[in-house]
Amino acid sequence: MAPKLSPWAARAKKAITHLAKPRKFPIDKSAKLIDYLASTNAVPRHQLLTRAVQIIGADAKNFVNTTLGNVTTAVHGGKKVPDSGGWYSHDKATDVYAMDQGFSVAWKSARSLAS
């Protein structure tokens, strides 16, 4: 039996729509963080926080957690990101975030259409 493939294109569009609603952090900021993760596909947390500081300033940790949570809500319905099949993963041992390749492609495509 083949593995179940996720409908990433629809979920990426849903995430963008979700981020566009009034939130603590505006979509122009939040989307830049997800753009960065999509462009790297894998990034250590300290580098993600450095990028977050460049985008938002001093509230970088909250910004990262809130933005990842908002996308997770849109993609997975408010549940935790599944260990397998999630839009991103976080390896606690190495403290690295990695975006699913399929979601990365779908996110970049949806963002190019939204601009």
trRosetta pair geometry for C-beta under 8 A, 3 or more apart (Angstrom, degrees):
i j d omega theta_ij theta_ji phi_ij phi_ji
4 85 7.7 18 80 -119 96 139
5 102 7.5 -171 -164 -130 94 166
6 11 6.8 -21 157 -3 108 147
6 85 6.2 141 -51 -167 125 92
6 100 7.7 20 47 141 142 161
6 102 6.5 136 62 102 100 143
6 103 7.6 -12 94 -64 134 92
7 10 4.5 2 137 32 114 115
7 11 6.1 129 94 -20 74 96
8 11 5.5 -66 -142 45 34 110
8 12 5.9 37 161 -25 73 104
8 87 7.7 133 -126 -115 93 89
8 100 7.3 -146 -104 104 131 124
8 102 4.5 -177 -29 139 156 97
8 103 4.8 -142 -142 -90 121 54
8 105 7.2 71 112 66 145 86
8 106 3.7 -169 132 -16 102 154
8 107 7.9 -71 169 -31 106 70
9 12 6.0 -52 -146 32 26 109
9 13 6.7 24 155 -14 60 106
9 106 4.6 -138 -84 -136 47 113
9 109 6.9 -38 -121 82 91 134
9 110 7.0 155 -157 -60 62 106
10 13 5.8 -56 -151 38 32 111
10 14 6.2 34 150 -21 65 109
11 14 5.4 -51 -144 37 34 115
11 15 6.4 41 153 -24 65 101
11 74 7.1 130 -171 129 72 89
11 75 4.6 63 -178 -127 118 81
11 87 6.9 -149 134 -86 134 123
11 103 7.1 -56 91 -119 121 97
11 106 7.0 54 62 124 83 152
12 15 5.6 -49 -149 31 32 114
12 16 6.7 32 152 -18 63 102
12 103 6.4 157 -72 -159 103 70
12 106 3.9 -180 -16 130 142 101
12 107 4.5 -149 -137 -81 124 53
12 109 7.2 86 97 61 155 87
12 110 4.2 -179 124 -3 113 147
13 16 5.8 -53 -151 35 33 110
13 17 6.4 33 151 -17 65 106
13 110 4.9 -152 -75 -130 65 132
14 17 5.6 -53 -148 38 32 112
14 18 6.2 35 152 -22 65 107
14 74 4.8 168 126 176 92 103
14 75 7.0 144 84 -82 115 50
15 18 5.5 -54 -146 37 31 114
15 19 6.3 29 156 -17 65 106
15 34 7.6 161 142 -142 133 168
15 70 7.8 109 -157 125 81 80
15 71 4.7 29 -147 -137 123 79
15 74 4.1 148 -97 94 57 145
15 75 5.7 5 -70 -52 111 91
15 87 7.8 120 -70 -141 147 167
15 107 7.3 -32 68 -109 139 95
15 110 7.9 103 56 98 95 158
16 19 5.8 -54 -145 38 30 109
16 20 6.3 35 153 -27 63 107
16 27 7.4 70 -163 -152 65 128
16 31 7.0 46 -123 -103 84 118
16 110 5.6 -160 -19 142 141 124
16 111 7.0 -178 -94 -82 134 65
16 114 5.7 -135 180 -69 152 157
17 20 5.6 -56 -151 30 30 116
17 21 7.5 41 151 -30 60 92
17 74 7.4 149 64 -137 80 133
18 21 6.2 -43 -166 11 36 111
18 70 6.1 172 130 169 112 91
18 71 7.4 147 80 -104 130 39
18 73 6.6 179 -176 90 150 99
18 74 3.6 -138 2 -82 156 124
19 23 6.7 -56 -155 -1 50 151
19 27 4.5 111 132 -112 97 91
19 30 4.9 -153 -155 95 123 138
19 31 6.1 134 125 -61 154 85
19 34 7.9 -109 -71 -2 160 142
19 67 7.8 34 -118 -143 117 79
19 70 5.9 100 -92 133 76 132
19 71 7.1 4 -60 -76 112 75
19 74 7.5 -58 -31 -32 76 151
20 27 4.8 7 -93 -60 54 152
23 26 6.9 160 62 -90 90 29
23 27 7.5 101 31 -54 121 67
23 30 7.1 13 84 -34 146 149
23 66 7.7 146 168 158 116 118
23 70 6.4 18 -134 -108 151 150
24 66 5.9 -67 61 -174 129 157
25 29 5.1 -102 175 83 101 126
25 30 5.1 122 110 -57 111 98
25 56 6.6 -38 -131 -109 124 134
25 63 5.7 101 -83 -132 154 84
25 66 6.0 126 6 101 122 133
25 67 6.3 -52 71 -70 145 93
26 29 5.3 89 66 13 74 99
26 30 6.9 -156 99 -1 33 95
27 30 5.5 -60 -129 48 36 106
27 31 5.3 35 172 -22 74 111
28 31 6.5 -43 -129 36 18 108
28 32 6.9 26 157 -25 51 107
29 32 5.9 -58 -159 28 30 113
29 33 7.1 27 150 -18 63 101
29 55 5.4 125 -156 161 83 109
29 56 5.6 80 -169 -81 133 93
29 63 7.3 -81 145 -153 121 123
30 33 5.9 -55 -160 30 37 110
30 34 6.7 26 150 -9 69 105
30 63 7.9 -151 -94 -171 70 86
30 66 7.9 -91 -107 108 113 93
30 67 4.5 179 -140 -121 91 108
30 70 6.7 -28 -157 64 148 144
31 34 5.7 -57 -148 43 39 107
31 35 5.9 49 149 -27 69 104
31 111 6.6 145 -175 -118 119 116
32 35 5.3 -48 -144 34 32 119
32 36 6.5 37 153 -23 62 101
32 55 5.1 169 94 -121 131 130
33 36 5.7 -51 -155 30 32 113
33 37 6.7 28 150 -14 64 103
33 48 7.6 66 -162 -168 97 90
33 51 6.8 134 -123 118 71 112
33 52 6.1 33 -110 -96 119 81
33 55 6.0 -112 -63 24 87 171
33 63 7.1 177 -66 145 153 102
33 64 6.8 -167 -162 -107 146 63
33 67 5.0 48 73 135 146 167
34 37 5.6 -51 -147 39 38 111
34 38 6.1 39 151 -20 67 106
34 67 6.8 -147 -46 163 91 118
34 71 6.2 133 -95 -74 134 148
34 107 6.2 -125 149 -168 113 141
35 38 5.6 -58 -147 39 29 112
35 39 6.2 27 155 -21 65 108
35 107 7.7 -163 -94 142 50 116
35 108 7.8 99 -132 -99 73 71
35 111 6.4 121 -94 -137 100 169
36 39 5.8 -57 -146 35 29 109
36 40 6.5 10 160 -5 64 110
36 43 7.5 6 139 -33 95 165
36 48 7.4 144 111 -127 126 70
36 51 4.9 141 -178 172 167 156
37 40 6.2 -67 -145 45 28 99
37 41 7.7 95 164 -83 58 14
37 43 6.3 -114 -117 17 66 127
37 48 7.0 30 -82 -117 95 112
37 88 6.9 -24 166 -105 141 139
37 97 6.4 -55 -132 117 117 125
37 99 5.1 117 146 -45 100 128
37 104 7.9 -127 121 -106 76 96
38 41 7.3 24 -166 -73 29 56
38 99 5.8 -75 -94 88 52 171
38 103 7.9 -117 -108 117 98 78
38 104 4.5 154 -146 -143 79 79
38 107 4.8 -133 -97 88 145 132
38 108 5.6 175 153 -56 138 90
38 111 8.0 172 55 -1 164 144
39 108 8.0 111 -73 -89 68 117
40 43 4.5 53 109 -58 151 107
40 47 8.0 162 -140 119 171 134
40 99 8.0 108 74 12 71 113
41 98 6.4 13 153 -153 67 75
41 99 5.5 -110 -140 51 47 93
41 101 6.7 16 -136 -94 121 73
41 104 5.8 -12 -101 -91 84 161
42 96 5.7 20 -178 168 97 117
42 97 7.0 176 -148 91 51 48
42 98 4.2 -6 -102 -103 89 87
42 99 7.5 -141 -65 18 49 67
43 47 4.9 -118 -179 84 101 119
43 48 5.1 120 113 -58 123 91
43 51 7.9 -14 170 0 156 137
43 96 6.8 168 85 -155 25 76
43 97 5.6 -14 61 59 78 92
43 98 8.0 158 16 -81 54 48
44 47 4.9 88 63 8 82 103
44 48 7.2 -151 97 -6 41 88
44 94 7.4 -100 -109 147 88 87
44 95 6.0 47 -157 104 80 88
44 96 5.2 -49 -94 -98 54 75
44 97 7.8 126 -137 16 8 73
45 48 5.4 -56 -147 38 36 113
45 49 6.2 37 155 -19 69 105
45 90 7.9 50 -72 -147 108 109
45 95 4.6 -72 7 164 117 99
45 96 7.2 -123 -25 -89 72 26
45 97 6.5 100 -79 -20 67 99
46 49 5.6 -51 -146 38 32 113
46 50 6.5 40 150 -24 63 102
46 95 7.5 53 -17 125 83 128
47 50 5.4 -46 -147 31 36 116
47 51 6.5 36 153 -16 64 101
48 51 5.8 -52 -151 37 32 110
48 52 6.3 37 147 -23 64 106
48 64 6.0 92 136 -125 111 134
48 97 5.9 39 -51 24 152 134
49 52 5.2 -50 -145 35 35 117
49 53 6.5 42 153 -23 65 98
49 60 5.1 90 -162 141 76 130
49 61 6.6 3 -123 -79 113 66
49 64 6.3 -60 -92 -38 67 149
50 53 5.8 -48 -154 29 32 112
50 54 6.9 33 147 -17 61 103
51 54 5.5 -53 -156 34 37 115
51 55 6.5 30 149 -16 68 107
52 55 5.6 -59 -148 40 34 109
52 56 5.8 -24 174 28 72 110
52 60 3.8 118 110 -152 114 93
52 61 7.7 127 106 -55 153 27
52 63 5.0 156 -168 87 117 124
52 64 5.0 -68 -81 -57 155 96
53 56 7.1 -77 -121 59 20 71
53 57 6.5 30 -159 -143 58 12
53 58 7.4 44 -131 -81 85 25
53 60 4.6 -34 -66 -74 69 140
55 63 7.2 175 87 156 112 151
56 59 5.8 -78 135 66 121 86
56 60 6.1 155 68 -91 110 59
56 63 4.5 171 37 -95 166 161
57 60 7.3 -147 92 -52 29 82
59 62 4.8 -47 175 50 93 115
59 63 5.4 108 112 -34 85 100
60 63 5.4 -58 -143 37 29 117
60 64 6.3 29 161 -20 67 103
61 64 6.0 -53 -149 34 29 108
61 65 6.4 21 157 -10 64 110
62 65 5.9 -60 -144 44 30 107
62 66 5.8 27 159 -18 67 113
63 66 6.0 -57 -138 40 22 108
63 67 6.0 19 163 -17 62 112
64 67 6.1 -61 -144 39 23 107
64 68 6.2 17 162 -12 63 110
65 68 6.1 -58 -144 40 26 106
65 69 6.1 26 156 -19 62 113
66 69 5.6 -60 -147 40 27 113
66 70 6.2 29 156 -22 65 105
67 70 5.8 -51 -145 32 30 110
67 71 6.6 25 157 -12 63 104
68 71 6.0 -57 -150 40 31 107
68 72 6.2 35 151 -22 65 109
68 88 7.1 -84 -143 55 106 144
69 72 5.5 -54 -144 37 31 115
69 73 6.4 37 155 -24 65 101
70 73 5.7 -48 -150 29 32 114
70 74 6.7 28 153 -14 62 104
71 74 5.7 -56 -152 39 35 110
71 75 5.9 19 157 -9 71 114
71 87 6.5 -121 141 93 111 152
72 75 6.0 -64 -136 47 28 101
72 76 5.4 -29 -176 34 69 112
72 78 7.5 92 120 -112 86 21
72 79 7.7 -120 162 73 101 49
72 80 7.5 -23 180 -150 139 27
72 81 5.4 -90 -123 -61 119 90
72 86 7.9 -8 -122 -162 95 110
72 87 7.1 -157 -98 39 60 120
73 76 7.3 -64 -105 59 12 72
73 77 7.1 -15 -166 175 48 9
73 78 4.7 29 -129 -82 79 64
75 86 7.9 94 117 -164 132 66
75 87 4.6 -11 156 -34 170 139
75 103 7.6 15 -129 -127 146 133
76 79 4.8 -98 141 56 108 90
76 80 7.5 -64 120 87 150 21
76 81 6.3 -177 -13 -102 160 50
76 82 7.0 178 -127 -13 139 88
76 86 6.8 -18 -66 -129 139 83
76 87 7.2 -132 -35 -6 102 105
79 82 7.6 24 116 -51 121 80
81 86 3.7 73 180 -151 92 146
81 87 6.7 -100 -130 38 112 74
81 88 6.3 -48 -147 65 156 69
81 89 7.0 -170 133 -97 131 49
81 90 7.8 99 69 2 142 94
82 85 5.1 -5 85 67 132 90
82 86 4.6 -179 55 -57 65 94
83 86 7.1 95 8 -12 4 119
83 89 7.3 59 -156 -124 44 112
85 100 7.8 28 -162 -97 27 145
86 89 5.9 123 66 -71 118 73
86 100 6.8 -174 95 -41 48 122
87 99 6.9 -21 153 -150 69 78
87 100 5.5 -104 -153 17 33 118
87 103 4.4 128 -148 -118 80 167
88 97 5.9 5 173 -175 126 95
88 98 6.4 162 -161 85 75 42
88 99 4.8 -39 -101 -103 92 57
88 100 6.5 -118 -77 -10 38 77
88 103 7.3 -104 -53 77 67 150
89 97 7.4 164 84 -153 43 51
89 98 5.2 -11 57 60 89 94
89 100 7.7 92 -15 -57 90 77
90 95 7.8 -7 -177 -146 92 38
90 96 7.3 173 -151 86 53 39
90 97 5.3 -21 -100 -100 79 70
90 98 7.8 175 -82 20 33 69
91 94 4.7 16 106 41 121 97
91 95 7.1 -75 88 -18 73 13
91 96 4.9 5 46 53 108 87
91 98 7.2 40 -15 -3 102 111
92 95 6.8 21 -157 -77 32 57
99 103 5.9 -120 174 82 94 110
99 104 4.8 110 116 -68 123 101
99 107 7.7 -58 179 12 143 147
100 103 4.1 74 71 12 102 108
100 104 6.7 -165 89 -15 50 84
101 104 5.4 -51 -146 31 33 117
101 105 6.6 32 157 -17 65 102
102 105 6.0 -53 -151 35 31 108
102 106 6.3 26 153 -13 65 110
103 106 5.5 -58 -144 43 34 111
103 107 5.8 39 155 -26 69 107
104 107 5.8 -52 -143 34 26 112
104 108 6.5 23 158 -15 61 106
105 108 6.1 -57 -149 37 28 108
105 109 6.3 26 154 -16 63 110
106 109 5.7 -58 -148 39 30 112
106 110 6.1 28 157 -17 67 109
107 110 5.9 -57 -144 39 27 108
107 111 6.1 26 157 -19 64 110
108 111 5.8 -56 -144 38 28 111
108 112 6.4 28 156 -21 63 105
109 112 5.9 -55 -148 33 29 109
109 113 6.6 24 154 -14 63 107
110 113 5.8 -58 -152 39 32 110
110 114 6.2 30 152 -21 66 110
111 114 5.6 -56 -142 37 32 111
111 115 6.5 35 158 -27 65 104
112 115 6.1 -51 -149 26 31 111
